[in-house]
Amino acid sequence: MGIRKLGHYSIRTGDLEASRRFYTEVLGMKEGFRPPFRFPGIWLYLGGDEGDFGVVHIIGIDRDDPQALKDYLGDKEEAALTGSGAVDHVAFLATDLAGMRARLAARGAPFTERTVPSLGLYQLFVADPSGVTVELNYPHDEARALGLA
């Protein structure tokens, strides 16, 4: 099947600092490396999960320049970002990029692809039937072997 394990979940928030304090001060996670995306955010780690890129990704909203976030993850009304509406996407670490691309194409399932800046991870984003965004993260070598990176 290719999916190895849950990679992280992402929360989109209008109050990045409140989220930072909750996850670090209350839950005890550690803020760590985050690629140089063009929108604010933090990646949180449990310790020992650095190779898997953290467990929670907090996505901030730059009200003065929201376009970078819209371009990368799509637009969501800030008023809807409460409860489970704040969950932006669920991510899995995966293998067999070629197989997944073929399965999605065979089903006519639209998806987007990109490489994470500075990490080389290759990503596929696809919506489940309920509209939940699922992110699949593949090793860069798989994308390169297919001529995608």
C-alpha positions as CSV (number, residue, x, y, z in Angstrom):
1,M,0.0,0.0,0.0
2,G,2.9,2.4,0.6
3,I,1.6,4.4,3.6
4,R,4.0,3.8,6.5
5,K,2.6,5.9,9.4
6,L,0.9,9.1,10.4
7,G,3.4,11.9,9.8
8,H,1.7,15.0,11.4
9,Y,-1.4,16.9,11.7
10,S,-1.7,20.6,10.9
11,I,-3.7,23.3,12.6
12,R,-4.5,26.6,10.9
13,T,-4.8,29.5,13.4
14,G,-5.3,33.2,13.6
15,D,-3.3,33.3,16.9
16,L,0.1,31.6,16.3
17,E,1.5,32.7,19.7
18,A,-1.4,31.2,21.7
19,S,-1.0,27.9,19.8
20,R,2.8,28.0,20.4
21,R,2.3,28.5,24.2
22,F,-0.3,25.7,24.4
23,Y,1.7,23.1,22.6
24,T,5.0,24.0,24.2
25,E,4.1,25.1,27.7
26,V,1.0,23.0,28.3
27,L,1.7,19.8,26.3
28,G,5.5,20.0,26.5
29,M,6.4,19.8,22.8
30,K,9.5,21.5,21.5
31,E,9.6,24.0,18.7
32,G,12.1,23.0,16.0
33,F,13.1,23.2,12.4
34,R,10.6,24.4,9.8
35,P,11.3,25.0,6.1
36,P,11.3,28.5,4.8
37,F,7.7,28.7,3.8
38,R,6.4,32.2,2.8
39,F,3.8,32.1,5.5
40,P,4.1,32.0,9.3
41,G,4.1,28.8,11.3
42,I,5.9,26.5,13.7
43,W,6.7,22.8,13.7
44,L,6.5,21.0,17.0
45,Y,8.4,17.9,18.0
46,L,8.2,15.3,20.7
47,G,11.9,14.5,20.7
48,G,13.3,11.8,18.6
49,D,10.9,12.6,15.8
50,E,13.2,15.1,14.0
51,G,13.7,12.6,11.1
52,D,9.9,12.5,10.6
53,F,9.6,16.3,10.6
54,G,7.6,16.7,13.9
55,V,4.2,15.8,15.0
56,V,2.1,19.0,14.9
57,H,2.5,21.8,12.4
58,I,0.9,25.1,13.3
59,I,0.0,27.3,10.3
60,G,-0.3,31.0,11.0
61,I,-2.3,33.5,9.0
62,D,-0.5,36.6,7.9
63,R,-3.4,39.1,7.7
64,D,-1.2,41.6,5.9
65,D,-0.1,39.1,3.3
66,P,-2.4,36.1,3.2
67,Q,-1.6,35.2,-0.5
68,A,1.4,32.9,0.2
69,L,-0.7,30.7,2.4
70,K,-3.6,30.7,0.0
71,D,-1.2,29.7,-2.9
72,Y,0.4,26.8,-0.9
73,L,-2.6,25.3,1.0
74,G,-5.7,27.0,-0.3
75,D,-8.0,29.5,1.2
76,K,-10.1,29.0,4.3
77,E,-12.3,31.6,6.0
78,E,-10.7,32.5,9.4
79,A,-14.2,32.5,11.0
80,A,-14.4,28.7,10.2
81,L,-11.1,27.9,12.0
82,T,-12.6,26.6,15.2
83,G,-13.0,23.0,16.5
84,S,-12.2,20.5,13.8
85,G,-12.5,23.2,11.2
86,A,-9.1,24.4,12.3
87,V,-7.5,21.0,11.2
88,D,-6.0,21.9,7.9
89,H,-4.7,18.5,6.8
90,V,-3.5,15.1,8.0
91,A,-0.1,13.9,6.7
92,F,1.3,10.4,6.2
93,L,4.8,9.3,5.5
94,A,4.7,7.0,2.4
95,T,6.5,5.0,-0.2
96,D,5.7,4.0,-3.8
97,L,5.0,7.4,-5.3
98,A,4.6,5.9,-8.7
99,G,1.9,3.5,-7.5
100,M,0.0,6.2,-5.7
101,R,0.1,8.5,-8.7
102,A,-1.2,5.7,-10.9
103,R,-4.0,4.9,-8.4
104,L,-5.1,8.5,-8.1
105,A,-5.0,8.9,-11.9
106,A,-7.0,5.7,-12.5
107,R,-9.8,7.0,-10.2
108,G,-9.8,10.5,-11.7
109,A,-8.9,11.9,-8.2
110,P,-7.4,15.4,-8.6
111,F,-4.2,16.0,-6.6
112,T,-1.5,18.5,-6.4
113,E,2.2,17.9,-6.1
114,R,5.2,19.9,-4.8
115,T,8.6,19.6,-3.2
116,V,9.1,21.0,0.3
117,P,11.7,23.8,0.3
118,S,15.0,22.7,1.8
119,L,13.8,19.2,2.8
120,G,13.5,17.6,-0.6
121,L,10.3,15.8,0.5
122,Y,7.9,15.2,-2.4
123,Q,4.3,15.7,-1.5
124,L,0.9,14.8,-3.0
125,F,-2.2,16.5,-1.6
126,V,-5.6,14.9,-2.2
127,A,-9.0,15.4,-0.7
128,D,-10.9,12.5,0.9
129,P,-14.6,12.1,0.1
130,S,-15.5,14.4,3.1
131,G,-13.2,17.1,1.9
132,V,-10.4,16.5,4.4
133,T,-7.0,17.2,2.8
134,V,-4.6,14.3,3.0
135,E,-0.9,15.0,2.5
136,L,1.4,12.1,1.4
137,N,5.1,12.6,1.9
138,Y,7.6,10.6,-0.2
139,P,11.3,10.4,-0.3
140,H,12.9,12.8,-2.8
141,D,14.7,9.9,-4.4
142,E,11.4,8.4,-5.5
143,A,10.4,11.7,-7.2
144,R,13.8,12.1,-8.8
145,A,13.6,8.6,-10.2
146,L,10.3,9.5,-11.9
147,G,11.7,12.7,-13.3
148,L,9.5,14.9,-11.0
149,A,12.2,16.6,-9.0
